[in-house]
Amino acid sequence: MCARCGTQAKAPQPTWTCSVENGMRRYFCDTCSRENLRAIEGRLDSAWW
């Protein structure tokens, strides 16, 4: 499930973005990843975007 919008993965192994924040893995769907690409590249925690 996407940590930002709650979208459910349709495939067993989604091609989503994985981020490690506070020692926990968080997955973001393609849409959320595209909308927040600069923040992800800047290594900002998802709480900032």
CHARMM internal coordinates of N, CA and C (Angstrom, degrees):
IC EDIT
DIST 1 N 1 CA 1.4456
DIST 1 CA 1 C 1.5319
ANGL 1 N 1 CA 1 C 108.73
DIST 1 C 2 N 1.3255
ANGL 1 CA 1 C 2 N 116.09
DIHE 1 N 1 CA 1 C 2 N 140.82
DIST 2 N 2 CA 1.4638
ANGL 1 C 2 N 2 CA 121.57
DIHE 1 CA 1 C 2 N 2 CA 178.56
DIST 2 CA 2 C 1.5229
ANGL 2 N 2 CA 2 C 109.55
DIHE 1 C 2 N 2 CA 2 C -67.87
DIST 2 C 3 N 1.3276
ANGL 2 CA 2 C 3 N 116.35
DIHE 2 N 2 CA 2 C 3 N 130.41
DIST 3 N 3 CA 1.4639
ANGL 2 C 3 N 3 CA 121.60
DIHE 2 CA 2 C 3 N 3 CA -178.65
DIST 3 CA 3 C 1.5274
ANGL 3 N 3 CA 3 C 111.96
DIHE 2 C 3 N 3 CA 3 C -71.61
DIST 3 C 4 N 1.3151
ANGL 3 CA 3 C 4 N 117.90
DIHE 3 N 3 CA 3 C 4 N -15.36
DIST 4 N 4 CA 1.4741
ANGL 3 C 4 N 4 CA 120.82
DIHE 3 CA 3 C 4 N 4 CA -177.89
DIST 4 CA 4 C 1.5235
ANGL 4 N 4 CA 4 C 112.45
DIHE 3 C 4 N 4 CA 4 C -97.64
DIST 4 C 5 N 1.3398
ANGL 4 CA 4 C 5 N 117.42
DIHE 4 N 4 CA 4 C 5 N -52.31
DIST 5 N 5 CA 1.4651
ANGL 4 C 5 N 5 CA 120.08
DIHE 4 CA 4 C 5 N 5 CA -173.21
DIST 5 CA 5 C 1.5266
ANGL 5 N 5 CA 5 C 113.83
DIHE 4 C 5 N 5 CA 5 C -110.32
DIST 5 C 6 N 1.3397
ANGL 5 CA 5 C 6 N 118.31
DIHE 5 N 5 CA 5 C 6 N -11.80
DIST 6 N 6 CA 1.4495
ANGL 5 C 6 N 6 CA 121.44
DIHE 5 CA 5 C 6 N 6 CA 177.24
DIST 6 CA 6 C 1.5108
ANGL 6 N 6 CA 6 C 115.36
DIHE 5 C 6 N 6 CA 6 C 86.60
DIST 6 C 7 N 1.3358
ANGL 6 CA 6 C 7 N 118.29
DIHE 6 N 6 CA 6 C 7 N 6.75
DIST 7 N 7 CA 1.4577
ANGL 6 C 7 N 7 CA 121.60
DIHE 6 CA 6 C 7 N 7 CA 178.58
DIST 7 CA 7 C 1.5223
ANGL 7 N 7 CA 7 C 109.86
DIHE 6 C 7 N 7 CA 7 C -60.21
DIST 7 C 8 N 1.3187
ANGL 7 CA 7 C 8 N 116.56
DIHE 7 N 7 CA 7 C 8 N 137.25
DIST 8 N 8 CA 1.4645
ANGL 7 C 8 N 8 CA 122.18
DIHE 7 CA 7 C 8 N 8 CA 178.55
DIST 8 CA 8 C 1.5276
ANGL 8 N 8 CA 8 C 110.03
DIHE 7 C 8 N 8 CA 8 C -87.24
DIST 8 C 9 N 1.3144
ANGL 8 CA 8 C 9 N 117.13
DIHE 8 N 8 CA 8 C 9 N 141.38
DIST 9 N 9 CA 1.4685
ANGL 8 C 9 N 9 CA 122.25
DIHE 8 CA 8 C 9 N 9 CA 177.06
DIST 9 CA 9 C 1.5211
ANGL 9 N 9 CA 9 C 108.74
DIHE 8 C 9 N 9 CA 9 C -74.42
DIST 9 C 10 N 1.3355
ANGL 9 CA 9 C 10 N 116.63
DIHE 9 N 9 CA 9 C 10 N 137.25
DIST 10 N 10 CA 1.4562
ANGL 9 C 10 N 10 CA 121.12
DIHE 9 CA 9 C 10 N 10 CA 179.43
DIST 10 CA 10 C 1.5215
ANGL 10 N 10 CA 10 C 112.05
DIHE 9 C 10 N 10 CA 10 C -91.92
DIST 10 C 11 N 1.3174
ANGL 10 CA 10 C 11 N 116.89
DIHE 10 N 10 CA 10 C 11 N -25.79
DIST 11 N 11 CA 1.4718
ANGL 10 C 11 N 11 CA 121.74
DIHE 10 CA 10 C 11 N 11 CA -179.65
DIST 11 CA 11 C 1.5202
ANGL 11 N 11 CA 11 C 109.07
DIHE 10 C 11 N 11 CA 11 C -104.97
DIST 11 C 12 N 1.3282
ANGL 11 CA 11 C 12 N 117.04
DIHE 11 N 11 CA 11 C 12 N 155.53
DIST 12 N 12 CA 1.4650
ANGL 11 C 12 N 12 CA 119.09
DIHE 11 CA 11 C 12 N 12 CA 179.97
DIST 12 CA 12 C 1.5237
ANGL 12 N 12 CA 12 C 113.47
DIHE 11 C 12 N 12 CA 12 C -62.31
DIST 12 C 13 N 1.3246
ANGL 12 CA 12 C 13 N 118.15
DIHE 12 N 12 CA 12 C 13 N -32.68
DIST 13 N 13 CA 1.4654
ANGL 12 C 13 N 13 CA 121.26
DIHE 12 CA 12 C 13 N 13 CA 179.37
DIST 13 CA 13 C 1.5222
ANGL 13 N 13 CA 13 C 108.96
DIHE 12 C 13 N 13 CA 13 C -126.33
DIST 13 C 14 N 1.3302
ANGL 13 CA 13 C 14 N 118.11
DIHE 13 N 13 CA 13 C 14 N 88.63
DIST 14 N 14 CA 1.4650
ANGL 13 C 14 N 14 CA 120.45
DIHE 13 CA 13 C 14 N 14 CA -177.11
DIST 14 CA 14 C 1.5194
ANGL 14 N 14 CA 14 C 112.04
DIHE 13 C 14 N 14 CA 14 C -67.67
DIST 14 C 15 N 1.2930
ANGL 14 CA 14 C 15 N 115.44
DIHE 14 N 14 CA 14 C 15 N 156.52
DIST 15 N 15 CA 1.4727
ANGL 14 C 15 N 15 CA 121.62
DIHE 14 CA 14 C 15 N 15 CA 177.96
DIST 15 CA 15 C 1.5190
ANGL 15 N 15 CA 15 C 109.44
DIHE 14 C 15 N 15 CA 15 C -96.92
DIST 15 C 16 N 1.2947
ANGL 15 CA 15 C 16 N 116.38
DIHE 15 N 15 CA 15 C 16 N 45.89
DIST 16 N 16 CA 1.4526
ANGL 15 C 16 N 16 CA 122.21
DIHE 15 CA 15 C 16 N 16 CA -177.57
DIST 16 CA 16 C 1.5181
ANGL 16 N 16 CA 16 C 111.20
DIHE 15 C 16 N 16 CA 16 C -89.21
DIST 16 C 17 N 1.3189
ANGL 16 CA 16 C 17 N 115.45
DIHE 16 N 16 CA 16 C 17 N 169.50
DIST 17 N 17 CA 1.4520
ANGL 16 C 17 N 17 CA 122.29
DIHE 16 CA 16 C 17 N 17 CA 177.20
DIST 17 CA 17 C 1.5293
ANGL 17 N 17 CA 17 C 109.27
DIHE 16 C 17 N 17 CA 17 C -81.90
DIST 17 C 18 N 1.3251
ANGL 17 CA 17 C 18 N 115.45
DIHE 17 N 17 CA 17 C 18 N 134.34
DIST 18 N 18 CA 1.4619
ANGL 17 C 18 N 18 CA 120.99
DIHE 17 CA 17 C 18 N 18 CA 178.30
DIST 18 CA 18 C 1.5225
ANGL 18 N 18 CA 18 C 108.08
DIHE 17 C 18 N 18 CA 18 C -110.71
DIST 18 C 19 N 1.3159
ANGL 18 CA 18 C 19 N 116.13
DIHE 18 N 18 CA 18 C 19 N 132.72
DIST 19 N 19 CA 1.4587
ANGL 18 C 19 N 19 CA 122.10
DIHE 18 CA 18 C 19 N 19 CA 179.00
DIST 19 CA 19 C 1.5183
ANGL 19 N 19 CA 19 C 108.78
DIHE 18 C 19 N 19 CA 19 C -129.91
DIST 19 C 20 N 1.3307
ANGL 19 CA 19 C 20 N 116.80
DIHE 19 N 19 CA 19 C 20 N 138.85
DIST 20 N 20 CA 1.4576
ANGL 19 C 20 N 20 CA 120.60
DIHE 19 CA 19 C 20 N 20 CA 176.02
DIST 20 CA 20 C 1.5199
ANGL 20 N 20 CA 20 C 107.37
DIHE 19 C 20 N 20 CA 20 C -103.45
DIST 20 C 21 N 1.3319
ANGL 20 CA 20 C 21 N 115.49
DIHE 20 N 20 CA 20 C 21 N 115.44
DIST 21 N 21 CA 1.4584
ANGL 20 C 21 N 21 CA 121.74
DIHE 20 CA 20 C 21 N 21 CA -178.88
DIST 21 CA 21 C 1.5185
ANGL 21 N 21 CA 21 C 108.51
DIHE 20 C 21 N 21 CA 21 C -127.54
DIST 21 C 22 N 1.3129
ANGL 21 CA 21 C 22 N 116.46
DIHE 21 N 21 CA 21 C 22 N 124.99
DIST 22 N 22 CA 1.4722
ANGL 21 C 22 N 22 CA 122.15
DIHE 21 CA 21 C 22 N 22 CA -178.91
DIST 22 CA 22 C 1.5253
ANGL 22 N 22 CA 22 C 111.43
DIHE 21 C 22 N 22 CA 22 C 54.98
DIST 22 C 23 N 1.3331
ANGL 22 CA 22 C 23 N 116.30
DIHE 22 N 22 CA 22 C 23 N 37.37
DIST 23 N 23 CA 1.4537
ANGL 22 C 23 N 23 CA 121.45
DIHE 22 CA 22 C 23 N 23 CA 177.10
DIST 23 CA 23 C 1.5220
ANGL 23 N 23 CA 23 C 115.08
DIHE 22 C 23 N 23 CA 23 C 78.97
DIST 23 C 24 N 1.3353
ANGL 23 CA 23 C 24 N 118.22
DIHE 23 N 23 CA 23 C 24 N 4.43
DIST 24 N 24 CA 1.4607
ANGL 23 C 24 N 24 CA 121.63
DIHE 23 CA 23 C 24 N 24 CA -179.69
DIST 24 CA 24 C 1.5192
ANGL 24 N 24 CA 24 C 110.37
DIHE 23 C 24 N 24 CA 24 C -117.88
DIST 24 C 25 N 1.3391
ANGL 24 CA 24 C 25 N 116.43
DIHE 24 N 24 CA 24 C 25 N 140.73
DIST 25 N 25 CA 1.4596
ANGL 24 C 25 N 25 CA 120.48
DIHE 24 CA 24 C 25 N 25 CA 176.21
DIST 25 CA 25 C 1.5151
ANGL 25 N 25 CA 25 C 109.84
DIHE 24 C 25 N 25 CA 25 C -80.21
DIST 25 C 26 N 1.3349
ANGL 25 CA 25 C 26 N 115.20
DIHE 25 N 25 CA 25 C 26 N 134.26
DIST 26 N 26 CA 1.4567
ANGL 25 C 26 N 26 CA 122.05
DIHE 25 CA 25 C 26 N 26 CA 176.12
DIST 26 CA 26 C 1.5082
ANGL 26 N 26 CA 26 C 107.82
DIHE 25 C 26 N 26 CA 26 C -127.22
DIST 26 C 27 N 1.3164
ANGL 26 CA 26 C 27 N 116.45
DIHE 26 N 26 CA 26 C 27 N 136.41
DIST 27 N 27 CA 1.4583
ANGL 26 C 27 N 27 CA 121.86
DIHE 26 CA 26 C 27 N 27 CA -179.25
DIST 27 CA 27 C 1.5230
ANGL 27 N 27 CA 27 C 109.78
DIHE 26 C 27 N 27 CA 27 C -110.56
DIST 27 C 28 N 1.3460
ANGL 27 CA 27 C 28 N 115.70
DIHE 27 N 27 CA 27 C 28 N 139.68
DIST 28 N 28 CA 1.4541
ANGL 27 C 28 N 28 CA 122.05
DIHE 27 CA 27 C 28 N 28 CA -179.72
DIST 28 CA 28 C 1.5206
ANGL 28 N 28 CA 28 C 109.39
DIHE 27 C 28 N 28 CA 28 C -124.76
DIST 28 C 29 N 1.3369
ANGL 28 CA 28 C 29 N 116.45
DIHE 28 N 28 CA 28 C 29 N 135.56
DIST 29 N 29 CA 1.4658
ANGL 28 C 29 N 29 CA 121.57
DIHE 28 CA 28 C 29 N 29 CA -178.68
DIST 29 CA 29 C 1.5282
ANGL 29 N 29 CA 29 C 109.87
DIHE 28 C 29 N 29 CA 29 C -66.29
DIST 29 C 30 N 1.3280
ANGL 29 CA 29 C 30 N 115.37
DIHE 29 N 29 CA 29 C 30 N 168.85
DIST 30 N 30 CA 1.4647
ANGL 29 C 30 N 30 CA 120.72
DIHE 29 CA 29 C 30 N 30 CA -178.71
DIST 30 CA 30 C 1.5252
ANGL 30 N 30 CA 30 C 111.92
DIHE 29 C 30 N 30 CA 30 C -59.69
DIST 30 C 31 N 1.3287
ANGL 30 CA 30 C 31 N 117.24
DIHE 30 N 30 CA 30 C 31 N -40.58
DIST 31 N 31 CA 1.4633
ANGL 30 C 31 N 31 CA 120.99
DIHE 30 CA 30 C 31 N 31 CA -178.60
DIST 31 CA 31 C 1.5272
ANGL 31 N 31 CA 31 C 111.26
DIHE 30 C 31 N 31 CA 31 C -64.35
DIST 31 C 32 N 1.3136
ANGL 31 CA 31 C 32 N 117.45
DIHE 31 N 31 CA 31 C 32 N -49.64
DIST 32 N 32 CA 1.4690
ANGL 31 C 32 N 32 CA 120.81
DIHE 31 CA 31 C 32 N 32 CA 179.49
DIST 32 CA 32 C 1.5266
ANGL 32 N 32 CA 32 C 110.80
DIHE 31 C 32 N 32 CA 32 C -64.20
DIST 32 C 33 N 1.3258
ANGL 32 CA 32 C 33 N 116.69
DIHE 32 N 32 CA 32 C 33 N -36.96
DIST 33 N 33 CA 1.4662
ANGL 32 C 33 N 33 CA 120.36
DIHE 32 CA 32 C 33 N 33 CA 178.86
DIST 33 CA 33 C 1.5247
ANGL 33 N 33 CA 33 C 110.67
DIHE 32 C 33 N 33 CA 33 C -63.63
DIST 33 C 34 N 1.3324
ANGL 33 CA 33 C 34 N 117.20
DIHE 33 N 33 CA 33 C 34 N -44.18
DIST 34 N 34 CA 1.4678
ANGL 33 C 34 N 34 CA 120.85
DIHE 33 CA 33 C 34 N 34 CA -179.71
DIST 34 CA 34 C 1.5272
ANGL 34 N 34 CA 34 C 111.35
DIHE 33 C 34 N 34 CA 34 C -65.78
DIST 34 C 35 N 1.3339
ANGL 34 CA 34 C 35 N 116.58
DIHE 34 N 34 CA 34 C 35 N -41.66
DIST 35 N 35 CA 1.4613
ANGL 34 C 35 N 35 CA 120.45
DIHE 34 CA 34 C 35 N 35 CA -177.76
DIST 35 CA 35 C 1.5313
ANGL 35 N 35 CA 35 C 112.26
DIHE 34 C 35 N 35 CA 35 C -66.96
DIST 35 C 36 N 1.3174
ANGL 35 CA 35 C 36 N 117.75
DIHE 35 N 35 CA 35 C 36 N -24.36
DIST 36 N 36 CA 1.4615
ANGL 35 C 36 N 36 CA 121.49
DIHE 35 CA 35 C 36 N 36 CA -175.08
DIST 36 CA 36 C 1.5243
ANGL 36 N 36 CA 36 C 112.48
DIHE 35 C 36 N 36 CA 36 C -122.41
DIST 36 C 37 N 1.3112
ANGL 36 CA 36 C 37 N 116.69
DIHE 36 N 36 CA 36 C 37 N 28.99
DIST 37 N 37 CA 1.4588
ANGL 36 C 37 N 37 CA 122.13
DIHE 36 CA 36 C 37 N 37 CA -175.39
DIST 37 CA 37 C 1.5301
ANGL 37 N 37 CA 37 C 113.22
DIHE 36 C 37 N 37 CA 37 C -56.38
DIST 37 C 38 N 1.3158
ANGL 37 CA 37 C 38 N 118.13
DIHE 37 N 37 CA 37 C 38 N -45.29
DIST 38 N 38 CA 1.4727
ANGL 37 C 38 N 38 CA 120.50
DIHE 37 CA 37 C 38 N 38 CA -178.38
DIST 38 CA 38 C 1.5199
ANGL 38 N 38 CA 38 C 112.02
DIHE 37 C 38 N 38 CA 38 C -64.04
DIST 38 C 39 N 1.3194
ANGL 38 CA 38 C 39 N 117.16
DIHE 38 N 38 CA 38 C 39 N -39.40
DIST 39 N 39 CA 1.4657
ANGL 38 C 39 N 39 CA 120.51
DIHE 38 CA 38 C 39 N 39 CA 178.69
DIST 39 CA 39 C 1.5257
ANGL 39 N 39 CA 39 C 110.34
DIHE 38 C 39 N 39 CA 39 C -67.26
DIST 39 C 40 N 1.3325
ANGL 39 CA 39 C 40 N 116.63
DIHE 39 N 39 CA 39 C 40 N -38.05
DIST 40 N 40 CA 1.4677
ANGL 39 C 40 N 40 CA 120.75
DIHE 39 CA 39 C 40 N 40 CA 178.90
DIST 40 CA 40 C 1.5206
ANGL 40 N 40 CA 40 C 109.82
DIHE 39 C 40 N 40 CA 40 C -66.12
DIST 40 C 41 N 1.3377
ANGL 40 CA 40 C 41 N 116.67
DIHE 40 N 40 CA 40 C 41 N -46.03
DIST 41 N 41 CA 1.4691
ANGL 40 C 41 N 41 CA 120.13
DIHE 40 CA 40 C 41 N 41 CA 178.90
DIST 41 CA 41 C 1.5243
ANGL 41 N 41 CA 41 C 111.35
DIHE 40 C 41 N 41 CA 41 C -63.91
DIST 41 C 42 N 1.3291
ANGL 41 CA 41 C 42 N 117.52
DIHE 41 N 41 CA 41 C 42 N -30.97
DIST 42 N 42 CA 1.4576
ANGL 41 C 42 N 42 CA 121.87
DIHE 41 CA 41 C 42 N 42 CA 178.77
DIST 42 CA 42 C 1.5265
ANGL 42 N 42 CA 42 C 112.39
DIHE 41 C 42 N 42 CA 42 C -81.17
DIST 42 C 43 N 1.3284
ANGL 42 CA 42 C 43 N 115.86
DIHE 42 N 42 CA 42 C 43 N 2.27
DIST 43 N 43 CA 1.4568
ANGL 42 C 43 N 43 CA 123.59
DIHE 42 CA 42 C 43 N 43 CA 178.61
DIST 43 CA 43 C 1.5316
ANGL 43 N 43 CA 43 C 113.25
DIHE 42 C 43 N 43 CA 43 C 60.45
DIST 43 C 44 N 1.3320
ANGL 43 CA 43 C 44 N 115.86
DIHE 43 N 43 CA 43 C 44 N 33.73
DIST 44 N 44 CA 1.4602
ANGL 43 C 44 N 44 CA 119.53
DIHE 43 CA 43 C 44 N 44 CA 174.97
DIST 44 CA 44 C 1.5249
ANGL 44 N 44 CA 44 C 109.26
DIHE 43 C 44 N 44 CA 44 C -81.54
DIST 44 C 45 N 1.3123
ANGL 44 CA 44 C 45 N 117.63
DIHE 44 N 44 CA 44 C 45 N 140.47
DIST 45 N 45 CA 1.4565
ANGL 44 C 45 N 45 CA 120.42
DIHE 44 CA 44 C 45 N 45 CA 175.67
DIST 45 CA 45 C 1.5146
ANGL 45 N 45 CA 45 C 109.00
DIHE 44 C 45 N 45 CA 45 C -63.94
DIST 45 C 46 N 1.3257
ANGL 45 CA 45 C 46 N 116.57
DIHE 45 N 45 CA 45 C 46 N 151.98
DIST 46 N 46 CA 1.4640
ANGL 45 C 46 N 46 CA 120.50
DIHE 45 CA 45 C 46 N 46 CA -176.86
DIST 46 CA 46 C 1.5161
ANGL 46 N 46 CA 46 C 112.68
DIHE 45 C 46 N 46 CA 46 C -61.99
DIST 46 C 47 N 1.3198
ANGL 46 CA 46 C 47 N 118.93
DIHE 46 N 46 CA 46 C 47 N -20.13
DIST 47 N 47 CA 1.4609
ANGL 46 C 47 N 47 CA 120.79
DIHE 46 CA 46 C 47 N 47 CA 176.73
DIST 47 CA 47 C 1.5299
ANGL 47 N 47 CA 47 C 111.41
DIHE 46 C 47 N 47 CA 47 C -62.70
DIST 47 C 48 N 1.3227
ANGL 47 CA 47 C 48 N 117.42
DIHE 47 N 47 CA 47 C 48 N -25.60
DIST 48 N 48 CA 1.4729
ANGL 47 C 48 N 48 CA 121.52
DIHE 47 CA 47 C 48 N 48 CA -179.20
DIST 48 CA 48 C 1.5179
ANGL 48 N 48 CA 48 C 112.28
DIHE 47 C 48 N 48 CA 48 C -80.59
DIST 48 C 49 N 1.3458
ANGL 48 CA 48 C 49 N 118.11
DIHE 48 N 48 CA 48 C 49 N -22.33
DIST 49 N 49 CA 1.4523
ANGL 48 C 49 N 49 CA 120.08
DIHE 48 CA 48 C 49 N 49 CA -179.74
DIST 49 CA 49 C 1.4722
ANGL 49 N 49 CA 49 C 110.46
DIHE 48 C 49 N 49 CA 49 C -116.63
END
COOR INIT
IC SEED 1 N 1 CA 1 C
IC BUILD
